[in-house]
């Protein structure tokens, strides 16, 4: 669940993003939610479903919103949020 560890919330500028989990949760996901490392997003994942929530301000969004506001160096952002894809993003 480390995908958003270094990502910054576009609303409050804090590193407090955790993933939203969709579908029928397994028992280990219940434990992760209790720890505060993820939240349930609902039963069904839709095309416009949000991917993350900020634990500080409650903002929700998708990865494209983060990509447009994080860093001028898009390859740096890709490395943080999508390990292994930095070489695919042109600076």
Secondary structure in CASP SS format (residue, H / E / C, confidence):
PFRMAT SS
TARGET T0000
AUTHOR 0000-0000-0000
METHOD secondary structure of the structure
MODEL  1
X C 1.00
X H 1.00
X H 1.00
X H 1.00
X C 1.00
X C 1.00
X C 1.00
X C 1.00
X C 1.00
X C 1.00
X C 1.00
X C 1.00
X C 1.00
X C 1.00
X C 1.00
X C 1.00
X E 1.00
X E 1.00
X E 1.00
X E 1.00
X E 1.00
X E 1.00
X C 1.00
X C 1.00
X C 1.00
X C 1.00
X H 1.00
X H 1.00
X H 1.00
X H 1.00
X H 1.00
X H 1.00
X H 1.00
X H 1.00
X H 1.00
X C 1.00
X C 1.00
X E 1.00
X E 1.00
X E 1.00
X E 1.00
X E 1.00
X C 1.00
X C 1.00
X C 1.00
X C 1.00
X C 1.00
X C 1.00
X C 1.00
X C 1.00
X C 1.00
X E 1.00
X E 1.00
X E 1.00
X C 1.00
X C 1.00
X C 1.00
X C 1.00
X C 1.00
X E 1.00
X E 1.00
X C 1.00
X H 1.00
X H 1.00
X H 1.00
X H 1.00
X H 1.00
X H 1.00
X H 1.00
X C 1.00
X C 1.00
X C 1.00
X C 1.00
X H 1.00
X H 1.00
X H 1.00
X H 1.00
X H 1.00
X H 1.00
X H 1.00
X H 1.00
X C 1.00
X C 1.00
X C 1.00
X C 1.00
X H 1.00
X H 1.00
X H 1.00
X C 1.00
X C 1.00
X C 1.00
END
